[in-house]
Amino acid sequence: MIFLKLAIKSLRNRAFSTTLTVISICLSVTLLLTVERAKRAAEEGFTQTISRTDLIVGARSGPLQLILYTVFNMGNATHNISYDSYKTISQLPNVAWTIPYSLGDGHRGFRVVGTNEDFFKYYHYRGYQKVELEQGVPFDKLWDVVIGADVANKLGYKLGNRIVISHGVTKTEGVLNHDDKPFVVSGIMKPTGTPLDRAVYVSLEGMEALHLDWQDGSAPTSDKVIPKEKISKENIKVDTITAFFLGAKSRAETLRLQREINDFKSEPLLAIIPGVVLSELWQGLSYIEGVLRGISWMVVVVGFLGMLIALTTTLNERRREMAILRAVGARSFQIVGLLVFESALLTTLGVLFGVLLSYVSMAVLGPWAEREFGLYLAGAAFTKKELLYVIVTLVGGTVIGLIPALRAQRLALKDGLSIKI
């Protein structure tokens, strides 16, 4: 208690430098914890972009390429797969559900995905979360389209708006537009914080209808154009798709299904387990994690140096105080203990305020970060790694206090009561 009273009075006497020191440590801890949580959110968001899907099946290429163009809408497939092969595999006895995916077109820089109603039934992300509509209904008619949240926000689309899809995927306006076959927005998806928000979804029949009069990727001449009104959903036959997602009736069947699909006789196919590929892909990006953590620790070290400078520069002002304490019977180790205790007290206050500020900033900025960057900042309130960081910071701040404390001990022994100011 005596140590505490002396430390509080001493720190109160140097209120300005004390406040700056606590703020410095507070900001350092806040940055360290915020970066760690953002890193954890990025990893979880990356690996949980798709969940509860046992296999992704596409044309034989590479696992990385397949995961990029199906889950992240990046790149293109080398080949399509036949719709007959898809139907054959989807009807296997150990297959619970499938979601077909057909890619190839775009709309003002956003990917257009052809799929069916199973997409809204079975696609999961971030655990058990399903795709839901914020407004409207899923595509029911041939020329209906459902748009992701980012598409609606950036392009200002609302229900009932007409949109024109372009042949091929471009970052700007398409060169070859399907102007004669516009779609109507029938639904707008809720934000997910995943690549789902940055895509446009049509039915497989709608995707096929766009190219019904195209030959070898070329736009039809005026005499070969099939009017939109003469195309009906019932008369369209889907020949190929790009890939499909698959859920097994039992997780134990996944590996056997994967081998069976990879050995499919009708055409060369590739089946991958998305969770495994996503984890491997994230490990390849782990150097980013190291850079972020290194920057955070550098900031913490700067905070410690600021505290060391603050404690050291005030020693000259406190030499009489130290000498008086020695004169009234304080031993040298008690002088050291007092200054180390002050350092520990400053570090503890800085850490407590830093943890509090980190939680407040996460609560306030969490919805914005999820909406703008897809960082889902929920999860465990405090992980073992974050607790370790806090303990290391507390120990480091306390040890830093030894440097000015040992110097003060020598000065107190030297000065006695004859200090000259």
ZIKA-V394811 format. One record per backbone hydrogen bond with DSSP energy under -1.0 kcal/mol. CO is the residue of the C=O (numbers start at 1). NH is the residue of the N-H. If there is no record, write none. Layout:
# ZIKA-V394811
CO/NH ; CO/NH
This chain:
# ZIKA-V394811
1/5 ; 2/6 ; 3/7 ; 4/8 ; 5/9 ; 6/10 ; 7/11 ; 8/12 ; 9/13 ; 12/15 ; 14/18 ; 15/19 ; 16/20 ; 17/21 ; 18/22 ; 19/23 ; 20/24 ; 21/25 ; 22/26 ; 23/27 ; 24/28 ; 25/29 ; 26/30 ; 27/31 ; 28/32 ; 29/33 ; 30/34 ; 31/35 ; 32/36 ; 33/37 ; 34/38 ; 35/39 ; 36/40 ; 37/41 ; 38/42 ; 39/43 ; 40/44 ; 41/45 ; 42/46 ; 43/47 ; 44/48 ; 48/126 ; 55/246 ; 56/272 ; 57/244 ; 58/270 ; 62/66 ; 63/67 ; 64/68 ; 65/69 ; 66/70 ; 67/71 ; 68/74 ; 81/241 ; 82/86 ; 83/87 ; 84/88 ; 85/89 ; 86/90 ; 87/91 ; 89/92 ; 92/95 ; 94/249 ; 97/247 ; 99/245 ; 101/242 ; 101/243 ; 102/114 ; 105/112 ; 106/166 ; 107/110 ; 110/107 ; 111/200 ; 113/202 ; 114/102 ; 115/204 ; 116/119 ; 118/122 ; 119/123 ; 123/131 ; 124/51 ; 125/129 ; 129/125 ; 132/190 ; 135/188 ; 141/144 ; 143/184 ; 145/186 ; 145/187 ; 146/201 ; 147/189 ; 148/152 ; 149/153 ; 150/154 ; 151/155 ; 158/161 ; 161/185 ; 163/183 ; 165/178 ; 166/106 ; 176/167 ; 177/179 ; 178/181 ; 183/163 ; 184/145 ; 185/160 ; 186/137 ; 187/147 ; 188/134 ; 188/135 ; 194/197 ; 195/198 ; 197/151 ; 199/148 ; 200/113 ; 201/146 ; 202/115 ; 203/207 ; 204/208 ; 205/209 ; 206/210 ; 209/212 ; 211/214 ; 215/218 ; 218/215 ; 221/224 ; 227/230 ; 228/231 ; 233/236 ; 239/83 ; 241/81 ; 243/101 ; 244/57 ; 245/99 ; 246/54 ; 246/55 ; 247/96 ; 247/97 ; 250/253 ; 251/254 ; 253/257 ; 254/258 ; 255/259 ; 256/260 ; 257/261 ; 258/262 ; 259/263 ; 261/264 ; 268/60 ; 270/58 ; 272/56 ; 273/277 ; 274/278 ; 275/279 ; 276/280 ; 277/281 ; 278/282 ; 279/283 ; 280/284 ; 282/285 ; 283/286 ; 285/288 ; 286/290 ; 287/291 ; 288/292 ; 289/293 ; 290/294 ; 291/295 ; 292/296 ; 293/297 ; 294/298 ; 295/299 ; 296/300 ; 297/301 ; 298/302 ; 299/303 ; 300/304 ; 301/305 ; 302/306 ; 303/307 ; 304/308 ; 305/309 ; 306/310 ; 307/311 ; 308/312 ; 309/313 ; 312/315 ; 314/318 ; 318/322 ; 319/323 ; 320/324 ; 321/325 ; 322/326 ; 323/327 ; 324/328 ; 325/330 ; 326/329 ; 331/335 ; 332/336 ; 333/337 ; 334/338 ; 335/339 ; 336/340 ; 337/341 ; 338/342 ; 339/343 ; 340/344 ; 341/345 ; 342/346 ; 343/347 ; 344/348 ; 345/349 ; 346/350 ; 347/351 ; 348/352 ; 349/353 ; 350/354 ; 351/355 ; 352/356 ; 353/357 ; 354/358 ; 355/359 ; 356/360 ; 357/361 ; 358/362 ; 359/363 ; 360/364 ; 361/365 ; 362/366 ; 365/369 ; 366/370 ; 367/371 ; 368/372 ; 369/373 ; 369/375 ; 375/377 ; 383/387 ; 384/388 ; 385/389 ; 386/390 ; 387/391 ; 388/392 ; 389/393 ; 390/394 ; 391/395 ; 392/396 ; 393/397 ; 394/398 ; 395/399 ; 396/400 ; 397/401 ; 399/402 ; 400/403 ; 401/405 ; 402/406 ; 403/407 ; 404/408 ; 405/409 ; 406/410 ; 407/411 ; 408/412 ; 409/413 ; 410/414 ; 411/415 ; 412/416 ; 415/418
